[in-house]
Amino acid sequence: MSTRQASSEVDELLNLQPKRKAVDPSQWAVAAPCTSEQFKTRRQQDKPTAREWNHYLSSESTSRTGSTLKNAFKHLKTPGMISLGGGLPLSDYFPFESLSLTVSSPGKQNSKTVDLNGANAPLNASKGDITQGRSIYDLSVALNYSQGSGSAQFLRWITEHSEIVHDPPYADWQCTMTVGNTSALDMALRMFTQPGDYVLSDEYTFASAIETAKPMGVKFTGVKMDNEGMLPDSLSQILEEWDPKAHGNSRKPFLLYSIPTGQNPTGATQSLERRRDIYRIAQEHDLIILEDDPYYFLQMNAYSPAKTQGPTGLGPQSPAELLKVLVPSYLSMDTDGRVVRMDSFSKVVSPGVRLGWLTAPQQVIEQYKNHADVSTQGPGGLSQLALFKLLDEHWGHAGYLEWLTHIRNEYTYRRDFMIRACERYLPRTITSWEPAQAGMFQWLAVDWTKHPNAKIKSARQIEEDIWLKAISNGALVACGSWFWATGDSTCNEVFYRTTFAAASLEQIEQAVMRFGEALKICFRLLDTVE
């Protein structure tokens, strides 16, 4: 059987080439309104509909009606309509005539633009591609204003991707684009919370999430963790014993912020059983789950101390194998429509594209779009066009999954390399770790109680001393207290977050060695034989 035949069979088996519905050409025009419903390819009629969430929407959110001007753009679909009503400039006055991108990647056998010699052809776009029939998306549209949901052209691809990977088990789910997960979280918090509210999270969580909520008067309360992340028993206990008076007369938390895969900062990944247990608690206490999952495709094999020569063979080698080993998302088990899932290209394509998407019930998506239309608007048109060319016209769904398979195996190799460096250079008498299960970060625990000055210095002071010594040695790491959900003044542990994503392998080894030296100096272990 040829490679092309095998690939075709895999595509058909996994539905990686969705049978798209016919779309009126007017849908591809400037700022054309659209919804995921237009682009779904799987049957939804047999699924339940999502619950309504009016009781949790903030007054700010319910008062938003969207953009009157953008709502009028729907009339541009009318044949013969001449618009003098919207400030959509002619593309004649955009100084960019064409765009050319060259892609270097595995998975080129699925590309639609590979020449007979197997070399990747450039991905080209110009102002006239739509009118001349070369593409459904071009610079004349991408460089103009768009809806807050993003372009119809790329929203179709995002909707199909969500079907293939998650297939939400309720009918009225929708997608809308974001300018990244941090912005999506900011808008979600404003959509659901009011000053004085508390958000549930892992006891160590993404520092920027805490800092995003703080100016809103919203605080985080941490749920105890193990090597899989959030503990269901701890979550239940907090909810069942919630005392409003002890929390400034705050209402019982109803938002659960979770990074279930490659948790930032600890690298923990929730098992399927753990996710099911937490989802059942969410149903019992009527929680909305904010599923922040940019590392979803960076799930890794268990760490092996055996040294390998490269990433080949470290994990799945095809889209079928990748989808088989991924732990199902909260979205994929959400029968109620209580999950607001945030996806991003930042960790698997490029942070600078500033493009992600939200998947949630139609009611939530409509409120989000009303906000986006008068604030962030859609992601940048050049980013949308570049990703459309890459993911829709060039790779397709199968090619993108091949890229994700490649990048997942690369990060597994890097994780293994860093762990071996830790084993060589970090003093095990005071340092411990569990190999990251996904993502980009390795979490290191330091037993500060063994510090020579532990009786006269606090954990925070010792953490700071070690951090500054590491900097003076030429190694920058992140302090664990920065990620403590309830505020670093109450954190009585010492951890450090390191990454295996930001430097060459040689530099990673050097930095771990320098950090190890800093620890030995601070703990006066220089003469100790490890």
N, C-alpha and C positions, 0 to 999 in steps of 0.2 A: 504494500500500500504506500502511495506517495505521501510526502509530508503535507502537501496541499490537501489531499483527500482526508488524511487523519485530522488536520486542523478543521476542515469543514464539518466532519462528524462531531467533533467536540463542540464547535459553535452551535450546531443544531441541538445537541444534547442539552447544553446549558442555556439555550436561547440567547446566545450572544450576538445574534443578528436579528433583532426584533422586527417583526412584520409591521412596518409603520403604517399608520392611517394616512389617507389622502389629506393633504393640507392645502387650503386655498393660497395661491401665491401672495395674496395681500397680507398674509400672516407674517411674511418676512420683511415687511416695510419698516420704515423708521418708527420707533416707539410704539410698535403694535402691541396692544394688551394681549396677555395669554395666561393660561393656567396649565398645570400639569394634567388636568383632566383631558385636554385635547391630545395629549401625547402618550397616555397610558396604552400599553399593548396587551395587557392581561385582563382577564375577566374580573370585574369587581362586584358584580351584582349579588353574588352569593355571600359576600362578607357583611358583617354588621357595620353600622355607622358609628362614628366617634361620639363620645359623650360631649355635652356642652360645658363650657368652662366660664360662663358669665360670672359665676360667683367668685372667681379668682382674678378676673381681669381688673386692672387698676383703673381708677377714674381717668387718669391720663390716657390710657389706651382706649377706653370706651368713648372718649370724647373726640378721638381722631376720626376724621372722615376721609382722609386721603387728599389727593391733589385734584382740585376742580379742573385745572388746565390739562393734566394728564388724562383725566377721565374723558375729556372731550376728544382725545386722540382716536377713540374707537370709531369716530365718524370718518376718519381718513380712509377706511376700507370701502366706503361708498364709491362706486365707479363714477369717474368724472369729477369728483370733489376737488375743488381748488381751495387750499387752506391759506387763509390770511390770519388765522386765529392763534396759532402756536408759534413760539419763537424757535423754530427748527431751521437753522440756517442751511442754505444750499451747500452741497458738498464742494461746489466750485471754489468755495472760500476756505477749504481745509488745505493746508500746505503739504499734506502727505498724499502722493499719487499712488504709491504701491508699497508693499511690504513683502519681504522674503525671509523665510526662516529655514535654517538647516537643522535637522534633528539627528542626534546621535543616540541610538538606543538599541537594545535587543528587541525582538519581536517584529522585525521588519518583514517577516514572511506574511504577516497579516496586513501590511500596509497596502493601500490602494495606489500609492505613488512610487512604487519601486520599479526601476527600469530593468531591462532584461539581464543586465549584469549584476543585479542585486544591490546596487548602490542607492542610497536614499536620495530622491529628487527633492529640490527645494520646495517648501510650502509657500505658495505665492498668493497674494491678495491685492486687489486694486479697487478703484472706485467703480469700475464698470462691470464687475463680475456678475451681478444679478441681471442687469439689463442685457448682457451678452450671453447669458445662460451658462456661465462657467461655475457658478456656485449660488447657493441661496443666502449667503452672508458675505458682505464685502465692506470696504472702508467707508462707503457713502452712508451705510447704516451704523456701523460700529463706532464711527467717530462723532455721531450725533447723539442727542439725548435718547435715553431709553426709559422704559418703565422701571420702577423700583425692583421688580422681580427679575430684571435682566432681559436679555434678548430671547425671543421665542426660539431662535435657532439652537442656542446652547441649552436652554431650559429643556428642550426635547431630549437631548443627550443625557442630562442630569436625571430626568424622570425615568428614562430607560435604565440607567445605571442603578438607581434606587430599587427598581423592580427586580433586576437581576440579582443584586446582592442581598436585599432585605425583604422584598415582597411584603410590605406591611399588611397584616391580617385584618384590616378594616377598610371600608370602601372609600371614604371621603378624605384620604390623605392627599397632601399637596406638597410641592417643593417651591421654594423661592430662593433666589441667589442672595448672598451676603457679601460683605467686603472682608470676610474672615471671621473666625470663631470668637475672637475677643469683642468685635463689634456686635456680633450676633448675641453674645451673652449680655452685653450692655443693654441692647434693645429689649431682650427677653426680660431682664430684671425690671426695666421700666414698664414693661407690659403687665407684669404680675405683682410687683411689690409696692409697698408704701413705706415711708420712714418708720423705723422701729421694728420692721419685720426681721426674722431670722431665716437663713437658708441653710439647709442640711448639706454637709459634704463630708468627705474623708477628713480625718483629723489633720493630715497634711494634704494640702491641695494647691492648685495653681495660684501662685502669688498674685498674678494680675487679676484673677477673678475676685479675690478678696479686696484688692485695691480699686477695682471697678465699682464694687458695691458700696464701699465705705462712704463716698461723698453723697450717696443717695440716702444715707442714714440706715442702711441695711447691713446686718452683721451675719457672719458665718458661725455655725456651731458644729464642731467636729464630731464625727462618729469614729469610734475606735476601729483599728485596722489590724489585719494580719498580712501574710504574704500574698493573699488574693485581693487585698484592698478592704473595703468597708465590711464590717461584721453585721450580719442581720440582727443578731440578738442585741447589740448595742443600739442599732437604729430603732428597734422596737421599744427598748427601754426609754430612750430619749422621748419618743412620741407619747408613750403611755404615761410617763411621769412629768410631762411638760407642765411647769408652773408659771403661768403668766406673770404673777407678781415678782417672781425671782428674775424675770427677764424684762423688766420695765413695762409690765402690762402688755407685752407683745402677744399677739395671737399665736396659736400653735403653728409651727412651720408646715407649709404645704409644698414647698419647692425643694427638690432633692437634686443638687448639682453633683454629677458623677463624671469622672474620666475613667471609664471601665476598662480600657485597653491601654497598656503601657502608661499607667497612671503617672501623671506629672505632679510630684517629683520622684515617686518611689519606684516606678517601672513595674508595679504590680498589675496583673491582669485577672479580672474576675472570671471564674469558670462559668459554664452554662448553669450549673446547679446554683451557684452563688447569685447569678443574675435572676434566676427564677424565684429564689427566696426573697430577694429585694423587691422584685416586681409584685409579689404577693403582698408584701408589707405596704407597698405603694397603693395597692387596691384597697387594702384594709383601712388605711388611714387617708385615703383620697389624695395622694400626692401626685404632683406633676414632676416627671423626671426630665431634667435638662441633661441630655446625653451628649457630652462634649467629647468627640471621638476622632481627633485628627490622626491618631496613631493606629487606627483599626487594622490597616493592612501591614503593619510592621510587627505582627505577632511572630514569635520566634520559637524554634525548637528549644528543648531543654539544653542547658549548657553542658558541653562535653570538654573535659580538661585536655583531651587529646588534641595536639596541634594539627591544624589543617593548612594546606597550601593556598587555599582560596575559598570563595563562597560557593563554588560549584558543589552540589551534593549536600548542602546544608539544610535543604528543605524542599518544598514543592517545586516542580520544574515546569508546570503548565497551569493554565487558568483553572482547569478541572481540579487539579490537586490543591491549588490555593484555596478555592472556594470550599473544598471539603474540610480543610484543617482550621478554617477560621471559626472562632467562637461566635455563635449567633449574637446579634446585637439586641439591645432592648427594643429597638424599633421592630425587629422581626417577630417579637413575641407580644407586641402591644395590641391587644384586642379592644382596648378602651379608647385609644387615642389620647393617652396621658403622657406620651413621650414626645418631647421636642428635641429632635436629633440635629446636632450641628456637625457638618462635615466640612473638610477644607482640603485644598490642594497644597497648603503650605509645607507639609512635612513630606510629601511624596512627589511633588513637581517643583514648586518654587515658592518661598514665602512672599517674594516681591510681586507675584501676580495679584495678591490681595483679593482672592476669589474663593468663596465657599458657598454652601447652601444649607438651608433649613428644610427639614421634613417634619410635618406636623399635621394635625387636623385642619381642614379648610378654614374653620373659624379662626384659628390661631394665625394661619398664614395670611388671611385677609387683613387681620389687625396689624401684623408685621409689615405687610406691603403698604398699608396706609401710613405707617411711620416712615418707612424707607423713602416713599415718594416725596416726602418733605424734609428729609434729612440726608442720609447717605446717598440716596438714589441707587441706581444699579452699580455694580462693579465697573471699573474702567473698560471702555469699549475695546481698546487694544488688547487687554488681557482676555476678554471674552473671545475676541476674534482669534487670537493666537491659540487658545485652548480648543476652540472649535475646530480650527485647522488640524491641530495635533490629534485630538481625541475622536472627533467625528469623521472627518474626511481622510485622515492619515492612518491612525492606529485602529479605529473602531473599538468596540467594547472588548473584544478578545485581545487586541494589541495592548490596550491599557492594562488589562489584567496580567499580561506577560511582563510589562514594565514593573507592575507592583510585585510580581513574583521575584523579579530581578532585584529590586531595591530592598525587599524583605530579606533576601538571602545575603545581600551586602551588609545590611545592618546586623544580621545575626553573626556574621564573621567579625565585624567590628566589636560587637559586644563580647564575643569570646576572646578577642585579642586583649580588650581592656581587663577582663577578669583575670587572664593569665598575668598581665602586668601587675594587677593588685596582689596576686598570689606571690609574686616575686619581690615587690618593693614595700608593701604596707605591713607594719608590725601587727601580727595576728594577736598578740597579747592584749591589744586595746582596740583593734579594728575588726569589724565583721560586716558581712554583706550577703544578700541573696541575689544571684544573677537576675538581671532584668528579664521579664517575660515578654516584653514588647516595648516599642517606642525607641527613644534616643538617650535615656538617662539611666545611670547606675547610682544607686543610693548606698551611701557608706555610713555605717554606725560607728561612733567612737565612744568608748566607755570613759566618760569624763571623770568618773569617781576615782579612777586610778591616777589622775593627774596629781603631781606633787603638791599643788596648792588647792586641792579640791575642798579642803576644810575652810579655806578663807576666801575662795572665789566661787561665784555662781556658775551654773552651766552656761549661761549667756556670756559671761566674761571669758570663760575658757574657750568657748566656741569662737569668740572674736579674736582671742590671742592666736589660736591655731590658724584662723583665716588670714590674719595679717602676716604671720610667719610664712604661710604658703605663698602669699603675694610677693613677699620679699625674696622668696626662692624662685620666683618666676612661674608660679602655677596659680591660676585663678579658678576657684570652685565657688559654688553657691551654698550659703549657710542654710541648714535645715530649718532654723527658726523663721526664716522668711516665708515659709510655706505653712506655718502652724495656723490652723483655721481660726482659732479663738484669740489670736494675738500672741506675739512672741514672748511677752512678759510672763506668761504662765507656762511656757514650755520648759520642761526640766530634763530634756534629752539633748544630745549632740549628734547631729547628722550632717552630711554634706551631699549635695547633688552634683554629680559629674556627668559629662556627656561624652559619648563616643562618636558624635556626629560632626563635631566642629573643627577637627584637626586631622592631619595626616596620621597614619599609624605610628610613624617614628615620633611625632610630636606627642601623641597620646602616651606612649611609653615614657618619654622624657618627663611629661607633666606628672604622671603617677609617681615616678621616682622622686621628683621634687616635693610632691605632697607628702610622700612617705618620710622624706628627710625632715620636713617641717614637723611632722608628728613626733619623730624620734627626738628632735631638739626640745620640743615643748614638754614631752614626757620624760626627758632625760634618759633616753634609751640608747644613746649612741654607742655605748660599750656592751649592749646586750646582744647576744647571739640568738637570732631568730630560728 
